[in-house]
Amino acid sequence: MTRDAAPYWIIPKALFNDGKLVTGWGVLVDQGEIKQVELESRIADQKKVFLDKILAPGYIDLQVNGGGDVLFNTDPTPDGICKIAKAHRQFGTVAILPTVITDAPDVLERAAQAILDLGPHPDVLGIHIEGPHISKTRRGTHNPNFIRSFDTTTLRLIERLRAADVFVKITLAPEKISIQDIRKLAEMEVLVSLGHTNATLEETQVALDAGASCFTHLFNAMPPIINRNPGVTVAALNSDAYAGLICDGHHVSDEVLKMALRAHRRNDRMFIVSDSMPTIGGQSSFELYGSKVNVINGKLINSDGNLAGAHITQARGVVRLIGALEQPLERALAMAIAIPADAVSRPDLKRINERKLEDCILLNETGEISYLSQELKDNDAGISAIGPE
């Protein structure tokens, strides 16, 4: 069977669609695209391909610093963005937010221009600006020399991006921006995410009331929870805001993540991010701010011996959610597909209908991905999809 063959049905073991894991459903494929979702019992006697795997839309990652030996900060170009997206696609992530971290003002300007020059791209959701408007105390690996309060330069840059209908997520510390500016950003439909902050509970709640609606890598680059000084993390857990988690087993203890997943007032708000660097689909080291960062025992360690981003994919994050964190498969998939899709107002990305086969993944109950192209080839369908070139 080729791409030009007659339409046929794929009947998977289970289907993850629109945030739900269901059985007994099939999808109609025509010209390499899913055209219809239907109960198997209602499907007429047509060509069917039965797959003993779960079929789902591809993963979404809202915090991608790099991949394929490319760091967005050091190669803020359309070509660099495409190389990063391509590196993650081979691991089942089909939509990313390229993330530019704290750096010289011209780097942020060039990153924004690269997104504008790239134009609409199916794998690129917009841009994530992480810093420079963050706390020096909670800067993590961010260069302190470039940290500054929110200013008109960044505001004008975001206005340019939004005027071109580019989705923008910005991570900032509420103590580095006025409430009026948070309101402005929220009114522009910017996803204001609180992170790299030393904010108190009260400061965080004021920022949320002003329009902040997300938290960046919860627990990391935030003060610890203290019984009489609960801080930003408790404010996040008690809010209706979204919150990203790095689920690599290094940034946050698995036991703490289990607690957080039970504690958040909404089970449709917490999602995973990779916070990945150029080592995904690339070599085991790269340079950040002129210093070398190496993969050591699965961790990215900079010259100071500190964590510098993460060496994990969304696919691996899902496996860890199911195994190490004991989450149901449906919730794990929601945290890598449906919830981030909702966070960026892209409900189409959590649905299987009208998706190209190369934008879909197959996996088993433990979250391990297999390549749809190979599965179809084994069934004499021979249609290319996610997989190595």
C-alpha positions in Angstrom: 0.0 0.0 0.0 1.3 3.5 -0.8 0.4 7.0 0.1 -1.9 7.2 -2.9 -3.7 4.0 -2.1 -7.4 3.8 -1.2 -8.5 4.9 2.3 -8.1 2.4 5.1 -8.7 2.1 8.8 -6.2 1.8 11.6 -7.6 0.0 14.6 -5.3 0.5 17.6 -5.3 -1.3 20.9 -6.4 2.1 22.4 -6.7 5.6 21.3 -5.7 8.8 23.1 -7.8 11.6 21.7 -8.9 14.9 23.1 -7.4 14.1 26.5 -9.1 10.7 26.9 -7.8 7.2 26.5 -10.5 5.0 24.9 -10.8 1.5 23.4 -12.9 0.2 20.6 -12.2 3.1 18.2 -10.6 3.3 14.8 -9.3 6.1 12.6 -9.7 6.5 8.8 -6.5 7.2 6.9 -6.6 8.9 3.5 -3.6 10.2 1.7 -1.5 10.0 4.9 -4.0 12.0 7.0 -6.5 10.9 9.6 -9.9 11.9 8.3 -12.3 10.3 10.7 -12.6 8.8 14.1 -15.2 6.1 14.6 -16.3 3.3 16.8 -15.0 0.0 15.4 -18.4 -1.5 15.6 -19.7 1.1 13.1 -16.9 0.6 10.6 -18.0 -1.1 7.4 -16.1 -4.0 5.9 -13.2 -2.1 4.6 -9.4 -2.4 4.7 -8.3 -2.5 8.3 -4.8 -2.4 9.9 -4.9 -3.7 13.5 -2.1 -2.5 15.7 -1.4 -3.8 19.2 -0.3 -0.4 20.4 -1.8 2.9 21.6 -2.3 5.6 19.0 -1.9 9.2 20.1 -1.1 12.7 18.8 2.6 13.6 19.0 4.0 15.2 22.1 4.1 18.9 22.9 7.0 20.6 24.7 6.7 24.2 26.0 10.3 24.5 27.1 13.0 23.6 24.6 16.3 25.3 24.8 18.0 23.2 22.1 18.4 19.9 20.3 20.5 18.4 17.6 23.7 20.2 18.8 21.9 23.5 18.4 21.2 25.9 21.3 18.6 28.6 20.5 20.6 31.2 22.4 23.7 30.7 20.3 22.0 30.0 17.0 18.9 32.3 17.0 18.1 31.7 13.3 15.2 30.1 11.4 17.6 27.3 10.4 18.6 26.8 14.0 15.0 26.5 15.1 14.3 24.0 12.4 17.2 21.8 13.5 16.0 21.9 17.1 12.5 20.9 16.0 13.8 18.1 13.8 15.9 16.7 16.6 12.9 16.4 18.9 10.6 15.1 16.2 12.5 11.9 16.1 11.6 11.3 19.7 7.8 11.9 19.1 7.6 15.6 20.0 5.9 17.3 17.1 5.3 20.8 18.5 7.8 22.9 20.5 8.2 26.3 22.1 11.8 27.3 21.3 13.1 28.9 24.5 15.6 31.7 24.7 17.1 32.1 28.2 18.7 35.2 29.9 21.3 36.7 27.7 22.5 39.9 26.1 19.7 42.1 24.8 20.7 41.5 21.1 20.3 37.7 21.6 16.7 38.1 22.6 16.1 40.5 19.7 17.7 38.0 17.3 15.7 35.1 18.7 12.4 37.1 18.2 13.4 38.1 14.7 14.2 34.5 13.9 10.7 33.4 14.9 9.3 36.3 12.8 11.5 35.3 9.8 10.6 31.7 10.1 6.9 32.4 9.8 4.2 29.8 10.4 5.7 26.4 11.0 3.8 23.3 12.0 6.4 22.2 14.6 6.9 25.7 16.1 4.3 27.1 18.5 5.9 30.5 19.0 8.6 31.6 21.4 9.3 31.1 25.1 11.3 34.0 26.6 12.8 32.7 29.9 14.4 35.7 31.6 16.1 38.1 31.8 13.5 39.5 34.1 14.2 37.1 36.9 15.6 37.0 40.4 19.4 36.9 40.8 18.9 34.8 43.9 16.9 32.1 42.0 18.7 32.5 38.6 19.8 28.8 38.4 22.2 28.6 35.5 21.2 31.9 34.0 24.0 34.5 33.6 23.5 37.2 36.4 25.2 39.9 34.2 22.2 40.0 32.0 19.4 39.9 34.6 17.3 43.1 34.7 13.8 44.3 35.6 11.1 44.2 32.9 11.4 47.2 30.6 9.9 48.9 27.6 12.5 47.1 25.3 11.0 43.7 26.1 7.5 45.1 26.0 8.0 46.5 22.5 9.5 43.3 21.3 6.6 41.3 22.6 4.2 43.8 21.0 5.9 43.1 17.6 5.6 39.4 18.0 1.9 39.6 19.0 1.2 42.0 16.1 2.4 39.2 13.8 0.2 36.7 15.7 3.2 34.9 17.3 2.3 33.0 20.5 4.5 34.3 23.3 5.2 32.7 26.7 7.4 34.7 29.1 8.9 33.4 32.3 9.6 36.2 34.8 9.7 36.9 38.5 6.8 38.9 39.8 9.3 41.0 41.9 10.9 42.1 38.6 7.8 43.5 36.9 5.0 45.8 37.8 1.4 44.6 38.2 0.4 47.0 35.5 2.9 45.4 33.0 1.6 41.9 33.9 -1.9 43.1 33.1 -0.7 44.6 29.8 0.9 41.3 28.8 -2.2 39.3 29.8 -4.4 41.6 27.8 -2.1 40.9 24.8 -2.8 37.2 25.4 0.8 36.5 26.4 1.2 33.4 28.6 2.8 35.0 31.7 4.6 32.3 33.6 6.1 32.8 37.0 9.5 31.3 37.6 13.1 31.9 38.7 11.6 33.9 41.6 12.0 34.5 45.3 8.4 35.8 45.5 6.3 35.4 48.6 2.9 33.7 48.6 1.2 37.2 48.7 3.4 38.6 45.8 2.6 35.5 43.7 -1.2 35.8 44.4 -1.2 39.4 43.3 0.6 38.5 40.1 -2.0 35.7 39.5 -4.8 38.2 40.1 -3.2 40.5 37.5 -3.2 37.8 34.8 -0.2 35.5 35.3 -1.5 32.0 34.5 1.4 29.6 34.5 4.5 28.5 36.5 7.8 27.5 35.0 9.5 24.3 36.2 7.7 24.2 39.5 10.0 23.8 42.5 13.2 24.6 40.5 14.6 28.1 40.9 12.0 28.8 43.6 12.3 29.1 47.4 11.5 25.9 49.5 8.2 25.5 51.2 8.3 26.5 54.8 5.4 26.1 57.1 5.0 29.8 57.9 6.4 31.1 54.7 4.8 28.9 52.0 6.0 31.0 49.0 5.5 30.7 45.3 5.2 26.9 45.1 2.2 26.7 47.5 0.6 29.6 45.7 0.9 27.6 42.5 -0.5 24.4 43.9 -3.5 26.3 45.4 -4.2 28.2 42.1 -6.0 27.4 38.9 -2.8 28.2 36.9 -0.8 25.8 34.7 2.5 24.5 36.0 5.3 22.8 34.1 7.4 20.1 35.7 10.8 18.6 34.8 10.4 14.9 35.2 13.9 13.7 34.8 14.5 12.4 38.3 17.3 15.0 38.9 15.7 18.4 39.0 13.0 17.4 41.5 12.7 14.3 43.6 10.1 11.9 42.3 8.5 11.8 45.8 8.0 15.6 45.7 6.5 15.3 42.2 4.1 12.6 43.4 3.0 14.9 46.2 2.6 17.9 43.8 0.4 15.8 41.4 -1.9 14.9 44.3 -1.8 18.4 45.8 -2.7 20.7 42.9 -6.3 21.8 43.0 -6.8 21.0 39.3 -5.7 17.7 37.7 -5.8 19.4 34.3 -3.2 22.0 34.9 0.1 20.3 35.5 2.2 19.3 32.4 5.7 18.1 31.7 8.5 20.0 29.9 11.9 18.7 28.9 13.9 21.9 29.5 16.1 20.1 27.0 19.5 21.3 25.6 21.5 20.6 22.4 22.4 17.1 23.7 19.0 15.7 22.6 19.7 14.1 19.3 23.2 15.6 19.5 26.6 15.2 21.2 27.1 14.8 24.9 28.4 18.3 25.5 27.8 21.9 24.4 28.8 25.5 25.4 26.6 27.8 27.4 27.8 31.3 28.2 31.2 30.3 26.9 31.6 27.4 29.3 31.2 23.7 28.6 28.2 21.7 29.8 28.5 17.9 29.9 26.1 15.0 30.2 27.2 13.1 33.4 25.1 10.2 34.6 22.0 11.6 32.7 22.5 15.1 34.1 23.7 18.2 32.4 26.4 19.7 34.6 28.1 23.0 34.0 31.7 24.1 35.0 30.4 25.1 38.5 29.0 21.6 39.1 25.4 22.8 38.8 22.5 21.6 36.7 22.3 23.4 33.3 19.0 22.4 31.7 18.0 18.8 31.2 18.9 15.8 29.1 15.5 14.3 28.6 12.8 14.0 26.0 9.0 14.2 26.4 8.9 10.5 25.5 11.2 9.7 28.4 9.2 12.0 30.7 6.0 10.0 29.9 7.8 6.7 30.7 8.9 8.1 34.0 5.5 9.5 34.8 4.0 6.0 34.4 6.9 4.1 36.0 8.7 6.2 38.7 5.7 8.4 39.5 3.0 5.7 39.3 0.7 7.8 37.2 -2.1 6.3 35.0 -1.3 6.2 31.3 -4.1 8.5 30.5 -2.8 11.2 32.9 0.8 10.8 31.7 -0.3 11.3 28.1 -2.5 14.3 29.1 0.5 15.9 30.7 2.6 15.6 27.5 -0.2 16.3 25.0 -3.6 17.6 26.1 -2.7 20.0 28.9 0.2 21.8 27.1 -2.1 22.1 24.1 -4.7 23.8 26.3 -2.0 26.0 27.9 -1.1 27.5 24.5 -4.7 27.5 23.3 -4.2 24.9 20.6 -6.9 22.3 21.2 -6.3 20.9 17.7 -3.0 19.5 18.9 -4.7 17.2 21.4 -7.0 15.7 18.8 -6.2 12.9 16.4 -8.7 13.9 13.7 -7.2 15.8 10.7 -3.7 15.0 11.8 -1.0 13.7 9.5 0.3 10.3 10.3 3.8 11.7 10.9 2.3 13.8 13.6 1.1 10.8 15.5 2.8 8.3 17.8 2.4 4.7 18.9 3.3 3.5 22.4 2.8 0.6 24.8 1.3 0.7 28.3 4.7 1.7 29.8 5.0 4.7 27.5 7.7 3.3 25.3 7.4 4.7 21.7 7.5 2.6 18.6 7.6 4.0 15.1 4.3 4.2 13.3 6.0 3.8 9.9 7.5 0.4 11.0 4.3 -0.8 12.4 2.4 0.0 9.2 5.2 -1.6 7.1 4.8 -4.8 9.1 1.1 -4.7 8.2 2.0 -4.1 4.5 0.8 -0.5 4.6 4.2 1.1 4.0 3.4 4.6 5.0 6.0 6.9 6.4 5.5 8.6 9.7 7.5 9.5 12.8 10.8 7.6 12.7 14.5 7.9 11.9 15.4 9.1 8.4 
